[in-house]
Amino acid sequence: MHENSTAVSEKRLAARKLHRIEPLTDPRWELFVEMHPRGSVFHSRAWLEALCRTYAYKPIAYTTTAPGNPLQDGAVFCRVESKLTGRRLVSLPFSDHCDLLVDKTEDLPTFAHGLEQELQRESWDYIEIRPLHLTEMANGLGQSSATYSFHQLDLRPDLETLLGNFHRSSTQRKIQRAQREGLIYTEGSDEPLLDSFYRLMVITRQRHGLPPQPKSWYRNLMDCFGRDLKIRLAVKDGRAVSGMLTLRFKDTLIYKNGGSDPRFHNLGAMHLLYWESIRDAKNLGLRTFDLGRTDAEQAGLIKFKDRWGAKQSTLTYIRFAVTGHSRHIHIFDQNRAGWKMRLLKQAFAVTPRVLLPRIGSFLYKHAG
């Protein structure tokens, strides 16, 4: 008798299994991410270390590579365990995107089957992946998805060409306005710059109806990334009116967070920071400016990024769960939370500003 195709497939999957590794301690991980063409800042040990220090998330990676051999593939997750929002594997919390670093399509069923077994064995509520490049992960689990806009700017043209590609009235003239107004650009990664940046983040997050992430998150990023992190400020009359945090990884500059004082929006301060970041990236020989993820309903921010000549694409986050078991929707999940999120945003918008960092310090560890 011939075995049916399902039985043969199951035997093949059993022959190749996933191995767990600890990316913070396994010396192979950092080299693998550095060498892999899709290895990003969000796969890096520095990013994982900052997540672990701030939120006590435990990073774990899965690979088909046997122990002791150079890594050939890998998928990294954080274990998020919360009494408020449930237990889950996320790849990765607070990360705009995180590709599965799997090159061979014949290995994808091994990852799909292995992660399905992991979910059932550990009784996770769901597993979430946030790939930059959408990957088919066929398994026996139920799936749900959420989509976001994503922008990247190609830095290979010369500065004059890049500047000419910016929207004339909304971008070029804003840069010129900032220069005429005498805004001073400063950058670095010290505590006084962090204080100014964080003050602007609190103002901006409240304007959007959200608390800020804890200050310790940004301090840990500073410690973990060292010179590859920069806080960039636009200063008017000795006071920071706009701020941006960027990370450098391989040939990419990554915009991670920004904040501003709305009383000075007409001065073009944020435009100045983007332009100086682009100039800095060009001087460093970088090839890409990653402008990050944007929620679908933020039409104004999407247009802002479009006007820098950045290429827009779609990010699709996918959750896998035993059908009917993905009962938790975590806070700040604007694509899935609906009316609950709207009520939270209304409450945060009128919360005394001094309380918002404390609220963020408590809530964000549940929101990864």
N, C-alpha and C positions, 0 to 999 in steps of 0.2 A: 504494500500500500504506500502511496505517495503522501507525504505530509502536505496539508493544505498551506496556502501562502501565509495565513495568519500565524500558524505555528512556526513556520520557518522564520518569519519576521521576528517573533518573540525570542526565538533561540539566538538570532543574530544580536538582538539588543542585549540579551543576557551575557553574551560573550564579551561585549564591550560595555564597561560600566563607567560611571562617573566617580572620580576620586575627589574628596574634599581636601582643600588646602587652606592654610591661613595666610592671606596675602600680606599681612603686616609683619609676619615673621619668616615666611618662606622666601629665601633670597632669589628664587627664580622669577617671582612675580614682577618685580620692578624692571628687570631686564626684558622680560617678555612684553610688557606694556610699552616700554621704550622702543622696542624693535618692531612691534606690530603696527602696520600702517593705519589701523583704526583705533589704536590705543590713544585715549584722550586724557585730559586733565582729571576727568571724573573716575578713571580707572587707577589713577596714580596713588602711590602709597601716601603721599602728603595729604590728598583729599580724604582718603579712608581714615588716616590718623586723626584728622580734624573732626570727622564725624564721630569717631570713637571717643575722643576726649570730651567733646561737647555734650553728646547725647547718649553716650554709653552704648551705641549701636555696635554690634559685633560683626565685623566683616568676615565673609566666607566666600571662597571661590570654588568652582567646580571645573574639572578638566577630565578629558579622556586619557591624558598622559599619566603613565604609571609613575609612582614615586621614584625619585633619583634620576629621572630623565629630563632633558630640557623641555619646557612647556611648549606644546604645539597649539593649544587652544585654551580658552577659559571664559567663564561667565562669573562675574562678581556680584555679590548681593550683600545687603545688611539685614541682620535679624532684628526686626522691630517688634518689641513685645510691650503692649500697653493694655492696662485695664480699661482705658477709655475707648481705644480704637482697635483693639484686637491684636492678634499675632500674625505676622506676615513676613515674607521675604521680598525685599524691594531692591531693584537694581536701577538706580540707587537713590536713597533719600536726598532731597534738596539738590538733585543733579538734573540739569536740563535734558541730558541724554546720556545713555550708557550702552554702547553696542555690545552684543554678544560677540566675543572675539573668536569666532568659529569660521574657518575658511572653507572647509570641506562640507558640501551639502549632505554627503552621506553620513556625516556625524551629527547632523541636527536631530534625527530621530532618537539618537542616544541621549542627547541633552533633554529633549522633550519627555522621553520616557523616564529618565532619571529624576527630573524635577517633579514629575507627577508622583513618582514614588516618594520623593522627599516630602511633598505636601501632605500626602496621606499618612506617612510614617510619623511626622512631627505634628500633625493636626494643625497646620497653618490655615488661617482663614482664606488666604489667597497668596499667590505669587504675582508680582508685578515686574514687567520689563519695560524699559524706556529706550528702545533702540533708535539710533539716528538713521540707520538703514533698516527698513522693515524686514523682518525675518519670519518665515513660516515656521511655526512650532506646533505641528499637529499632534494632539494627544486626546485623551478621553475626558478632559476637563471642560467645564463651561468657560466661555470667554466674554469679557466686556472690554470696551476701549474708550479712550478719550483722545481728542486731537488738539494740537496747538500749532501755532505758526512758529517758524524758526528762520532766522536770518544769518547769513554769512557774507562778509565782504571780501572779495578777492583783492589782495594787496599787491599783486605782482605789477600792475601798471605803475608808472611813475606818479609822483605826488601831484604834478600839474594835471595829469589825466584824471586821477581820482577826484581832485577838487572840481574839475569841469563836469564830472558825472553827478555831482550833488545837485539837488533841486535848487534852482537859482534863488528864488525868493525865500523859501522856507529854510534853507540850510546855508547856502553860501553867504547870504546877507546877514544871517544870524551870527555867523562866525565873525564877519566884519564888524557887526554891531558890538560884540563882546570886546573886540580889540579896540574899537573907538572909545568904549566906556572905561577903558583902562583896567579891565579885570586882570588880576594876577594869577597865573597858573603855577601851582606847586604840587610836588609829588614826593612820595616816600612811604615809609612803613613804620612810623614810630607812634608812641602813645598820644601825643598832642594831635597828630593828624587823625588818629582813630577817634578821638573824642569829638572832633569837629564833624567827621564823617558820620558818626553814630547819631549825633544830634540831628543831622539832616535826614537820616534814615527814619528816625522816630517821627519827624514831621511828615515825611512822605507816606509812611505806612498808615498813619492815622488818616491822612487825606484819602487814602484808598480803603479805609475801613478795616485795617488790619493792625495787629501789634507787630513790632519788629522782632526779628530773631535776637536771641540774647547777645549781649556784647562779647561774651566769652567765645561765641562762635567766630567772630571776626578776629579776636585776639589769637585764637588757636590757628586760624588760617594764616595769620601773620607769622606765627612761630613755625608752622609746618612748611610753608612755602618760601620763607626767607626772602631773598632778593627777587624771586619770581612773582611776588605780590607787590602791587603798588596801589596806594590810596592817592587819588588825584583830586585836587580841590581847585575851584575857581573862587578867588577871594576879591571882595569889594570893600574898600575902606577898612581893611584889617579883619573882616569877618567873612568866613566861608559861606558862600551862598549856593554852592552846588558841589556835589561830591560823587565820586565813582570809584569802585574797587575792581581792579583787573588782575587776572592771573596769566602767567606765561607758561606754556607747555609745548615743547618741541617747536614747531614752526607756526604756532597759533597764539594770538592774544585773545583772551576770553574776558568779555564784560560779564561780571557776576552780579553786581548790585549798584544802584545809584539812588541818590536822594537830592532834593533841592528845596529851597525856601521859595514858596510861590510868590512872595512879594517882589522877587527879582527875576521872574521868568522872562520878562520882556528884554532882559539884557543879553540873552543868548549864552548864558553860563554853561549849560549842559552841552550846547553845540561846541563851545570852546573845548570842553573836556574830551568829547569824541574826536575832534580834529587833532588835539595834541596827542591823544592815544594812537591815532593813525600815524602821525608823524614819528612817534616813538617806535612803533612797530616797524615802520619802514627803515628807520635807522638801525634796528636790530636785525634786519634781513628776514623778518617774518613774512609768511605768505597768506595768512588768513586772519581776519578779525571776526571772531564768533560773537555775535550780538545777542545770542541767547533766545530763550523760549518766550513766547507771548501768548497769554490766554486769548481764546478766540474772540471773546467779547470786547477786547481792548483795541477797538478799531483805530483810535487815535495813535496808540503806540506802534501798531503795525504800520500805519502810514508814515510815522516818524522814521522808522527803520528803512522803509522802502525808499525814502527820499535821500538816503545816503548811498544809493546805488547798490544796496545789498541784495543778494539773491534770496528770495523767499521760498521755503519749502514747508512740508507738513511733518510734524512729529506725531506719531501714534503710540500712545501708551496702552499696553495690553495687560489685563489681569486674568489669571487662570485660577479657577476655584472649582471644587466639587459643586455641581449644579445646585443652586439654592443656598449655598453655604457662605457666599461672599456678602455677609449681612452688614459689615462695618463700612461706613463711609467716613473717612477721617476728616477732621476739621481742616479748613482752608482748601479743600478739594473743590474748587469753584466749578469744574466741569460736571461734577456728580452730585454735589450737595444741594443745589437748587435753593428752595425757599429757606432752608436752615442756614445756608451761607449768607443769604441776604439779611436775615435777622441778626446774625453775628456781626456783619459789617456795619449795620446801623448802630449796634450797641458800642462797638469799638470806636466809631467816629465821634461819639460824645463822651467817651471815657476820658477822665483827666490824663493829660499827656504823661505826667510823672509816673502814672501807674502802668502804662503800656509795656515798658521793658520787663516789669515783674510778671505781667500776664504772659508775655511772649516766652520768658524763661521757663514758665510752667508748661505752656501749651505745646511748644514746638517739638518737645521730645516725644509727644504723642502723634505728631503730624507727619513723620517721615514717610 
